[in-house]
Amino acid sequence: MTKLAKIYALLLVAVMIWLVGQFVNHSPIQTQLTALLPQSAQSEVIQAVEKYQENQLNQQIIILIGADDSERAFQAAEQRLILWQNNGLFAEVDGKINPDLSQLRQSLHTLGAATLPAEQIQQLYENPKQYFIERAEVAANPFSGSLLSLTDDWLGFSRFVLQKQANQVHWYSEHAMLYAEFNGKTWVWLRAKLNNHQPNSMLLNWWQQEKKIAQSNHYEFVASGGALFAADAKQSAERESSVMSGVGLTLTFALLLAVFRSWRVLWLALPLGVGVLMGLAAAVAVFGEIHALTLVVGTSLVGVLVDFPLHWLAPSLFRQPENGWQGTESMRYVLPSFLISLTITVVGYILLYFTPLPVLRQTAVFSAAALLGAFGATVCFLPVLMKKYVPRKMRLPNIKISPKFNYFMGILAILLCFGITKTHWQDDIRQWANLRADLLADTQLAAQISQMNATQTVILIGKKPDDLLQKSRELENRLRNVANIQTLNQWILPINEQVALKKQFANLAKQPENFAPLVALGVPSETIQAALNAAANAPTVTLSDSLNAPQAEAFRGLYVGEIAGQSVGLARIGSLKTGTNVADYLPENAFLLDKRSELNQQFTHTRNLAAWLKMGSLLVAWWVLMAIFGWRRGSVILLLPMLALMATIGVLGWLNLTIGLFVMFGLLLTLAIGVDYTVYAFHAPETAAARLMGVGLAAITTGISFGLLALSATPAVMAFGVSVALGVVFNWAAISLAIYFRLPEMFLYRK
């Protein structure tokens, strides 16, 4: 082993030890979909809101247990609740609600008139006598029910606080649990808080097990939460990565054993292992983590990483010196072409690192490091490990191309050109995730049961809480006739309106004719006056303080808090009238939180940027190729992969596959693969047969690995695999035809 090989081996050992340490301390594999997404270019406020909603989504699981018989639903919920509280999966499970009645009564006193609905406020200003008529009717009704007695709530404010629930979830005192009625069933409402936000396969196992238990005990179990989808995504990614890499390696080395007929060919797995090791280490070192989707895409590099060893070993089947095949000598033959194609490919990946999309940057770093690692292992280790390899001679059959082939090529070119006109270029975040149908059904059912089916969210920003409440009211008024909306102003009044209302109470205390209906019930006039004066002198209630009350549960999630010196809240919009564009109704400092559209725009921008960066790398490649081969030969070397790229796009058009960011990345990768093949075909000092075999084996192994990606359940990964597999086929066809028609020899001495 050479001194360079020993140094490289020591480096690999050090990298392996460091990487093992990273996995021992904490798993650097990320599975959250949000980790793939670009950082928002919008304001600090919007980024904070997105993080706030993400934490809410990933931290809790909403659970519903339903049955035709309400008692069975409550009993099942109580039994499962006890088990879940001790299973170690959840930090806490909320099910039993035993309210402190004294605390509830105190909060009703505190909130007082601050939460009065707009209709009652209007009555107190414009027709106060009508308000007291209605109050007297409620007071005289023995079945009206209230936490506060008449003597504790002469003015009747508490009944309006209890009516401000925004969904259909109610509290059942006998079991002290929340429930809802839906489709003739009673659904008991529970909420579990996870120990951490990391996707956990145990969570998915728990969900599946509870489904079976519910079915056997004749009740229904529904669970909804972002963590469930994250756990499924992690499990799916790990399964796809292991299956695809395993099948890819098996098929690849079965092919190599069949071609080379020597067990020593298994040493070609070493560059693959080194490449994956270096790619993984580089990604973790640069980003601190690596996403599972990057690993799935990274497994597809199995075929690419074996290209260098195959280009080196394939000529052994056709060139057999008298003293046997010499691996070191053969490496010297192909090393220049290796360096050229490696430089061009790695430069292309480095340029892709400067795109704003994390998954693309991770893949660029992983791929560049993996190629460098595989190249180093090929050059340093394989000549030594394959020293005793004895090649078996092979002859390729003579193939004659019929003159009619030109007609076939002409028709194919016309069809491919027409296919290019049929292509559809679009990015959609929904292509990045394969949402499991049964998990999605649970989420949709939970939303229907609770009627928390908001389809859009609006961010509202005010200089202070009162401004936020005013903007909430303005938005509600604008959307009143076209949508259902839940806003903070539906919960509490701004401070200035509370102050004005208190002045009105003081005025009403001096107008006994207005509260005469209560006096007619036998309530002393002095008592009502005292109650009105007490309400007039009661302290105002701030937005943040009001949300601490137990009765504010339905509105608590709408207040994000103070961000960058501004008050930030949300409005949830549902049941939107067909054809309504919410953006047209927004007041100043209100923003529609449309993450999907924003991301799709960023993906389109990234796709275009990646294309321009690749064009830049192609110009660099052209300059390098012209410097080495001259402008004629260098241009032809670049032209063949470009033709293969156009042919691939044409087929994608016929297949009606949308060309998004991942497909674009696949097309760029086919260019890099094509340049590698063409440089080898035009520069390696081997026979035509040897070059055909080298390119053919490389294309087959690469096609296997990327073809397997076409079976992925994730639409983006599937499209990526299809695009690269097609590109490899067309690159192989272009190079094979070039070698058959002796195109490299035609340009051998031309500058």
Steps between C-alpha positions, in 0.01 A plus 500: 500500500636843406567774753206700359269200545610460864432867572159474335420187703587681824280791394207263440545341843501845664186601308326177598583547871376860489177399325432220748544756779239722336247217493579397857438851637183559298357377173579763233235359267217750457153398382285810548367625166559858609874432519500458121351841442681826432519767766220749459606824340217681674502699821604387843135505605385257231791266571411503870135422421602209278720362777217549752259301285759234427561444872127473562467248217793279599469504877151366560275215391123549497317177587130419461322191625151449361213257538125479437452455875633811678575307821719253309692791345565661839601172665738410216654846515556476876663156469733599218583829672644321803717278278625787283602707801747228596625369166805728486409628156324816615611770739137546600150407386210736567165330530346560837409860562407571862456874502548707812154653531627784715762578234237488224273733694786738569596509130138580411506790744833620361399481136169671567390732222835472316372198306148621422385422142448786255120458501473550876739793495286667235193443717669659804574812295189528282225309678613419856147426617481210251821360645351498851173350373696205363706482819182486707361220281814291552500572874136389526569174313585229756662283227738764361792376713818688576815464707416829664182554697275798438640677805856454368417615146214750507592634155525154337841535334618148587253323270663655194848379598374141507351538150829591334619149413597488133451127443267218587702353789312496833581402859315211665508545877426136594819373336680836510596457132452691176280353230331576167201353317554413133309269263305343784808413705652640815865590461712551812773755452856444633832674441849353542826693518808324366824464693690656207444619146715234334311249283464176693416165346353399838233766446392339174498156664285641781252642246474169313458302821226732630312460171494122549397525865216738410372269229498196728317695775237653270594866518686734265844652552613811311833679548633806322833681520798602292725265698310199363569605141865571590537155656350337192727705272805391701399136490425517128829676419703249702320210336544640149865583562586152629294312239621705205865492603478127571326414174723738306818350641376146444407560136814700433740241634304211350555669164869558567553138610329382182717725281840470669451146637726560800419543868770766519262736324323534836786731602324760285262537794779674691477828304124492553536465876769766516290734286193467721716542812662818370169639372325439831788645700523809279126571525498461880815713532361782284136500611509325838240251370387323187142453389358153438395608150863591426598149605235348272634703208856424615440126471438556131866598467591130523504482123688828454767418758586176325564680169867566574578136591312374195675736260827372646415128505298458179803514266642191677246294306657604168866590569706212638878556497729200502600554862135529611274794562666778697257703710751775581595544135135505395428764765764724345323464165161618624606737780509813279144446377394427861642831617333696221153354555538517882594868487208590274246302707618626839500862377137451395408373846688782671300755302174331602604552862425870453130440441273597793334160539643295792430158346673601175797641689525184711482281192767709327740468795422130546547422131819702452663346807380151404650531150831624639501221758422231242764641264763491774415143594506392135843649434663413834361156586363315198831447311642330811190301590452381139867412449433128460193548288516292180266634230306277270500608142175620345394577148216733415283391207535694180193714456406641163269797487255496211476808275135513606628598845525859376124505438440365849722771649319768301156386618629472859642852484169640376307321779743619766482858377122483512526352853698804612207722404273287724708544816343657808734695732361547849599455865265383774593425861239220498735298277751488784289296736302182470231550765381165623131462418381362836690768696354767273149357549542528879608864470204588278252324730638676809454836325141414404408384850637811669397729212849647517529488123678828430640494149702823510681702762558877507778666701397830662757746632427795729720750680336389826228252603221753447615559142506124446142467624387787276659337196337170593161670504567674169590168338191333648275774361655473155460121484168474685295425188746271319654277768486370855775658706639469851687804633622637832253789501223241534644430846582834662460875446790742453592701811363827363162337433500347847557849645218647290266220608581566865396863452173377357447282811552807717238688292255209518531493879334844494216382273275266706236494227736286287549222756137511617437141368735365768341717767165355397637154595553629851864599474558826689590795278796578727637150435499546123655846535773357719566224244523753216735723699714198589522408130589862419787492751627150422854484357544450128617158377793468262500255213779284643339487847161406356649205312618348828139438598379138465213620280746638240616158379346539153677835439834445673671364190412814303738722696864452403630773733744788479750469214749772411303749708170424326190306603437205272187290470327264262159471336370163386280493192275217386193432282623752245254601232597359160712739297599713799862611520578576864796717401255752350337557841809548715549829688839665542757293692308180439659214307357178365711215632512295181809291561431271209489779239803668653700176491393422145624843394829441679532158336445655159761764578740230621434288192579792271804594706627141489459500121699823466770370734522182297533703183784681671663169588456387138683809379780415743495141374511620138797720576681209672419260216610747234824564689572126507349371175465804279177678416366247248545190713408683822177626344404151378568353845253751647252476212421130545378532865299807398322297229433224755357763736262632233389146414427434869286814522310387192415162657394672823259705289349186350478338845320813626739524795512846653849647496557643846806568708592136558458411134716801413764370739475162328548661159806684625638173635451333160715774348777427750473125432501562126816714519668225703410236239599720206837602645579133559386403150699779332813498715570156648778323299299179466348305215150580380374175650654582840348847500159361399516250784613764752219738407244219469570352843503844661167586335338173609611530864396866515171420328431228758548730799301791358239272347428369850428857610218501246324255735510746791171593667610864513397668171801734489747214551317285244517775236867557583578131446309487170676809363850373584431146377375638167797733478742212557336298222528787252857577604595137450330497160674822391845380612452155349404648164793741519741212561337285230537776242858565622420859597780516764758395240369756251578780746813343647749735335274794427531812706 
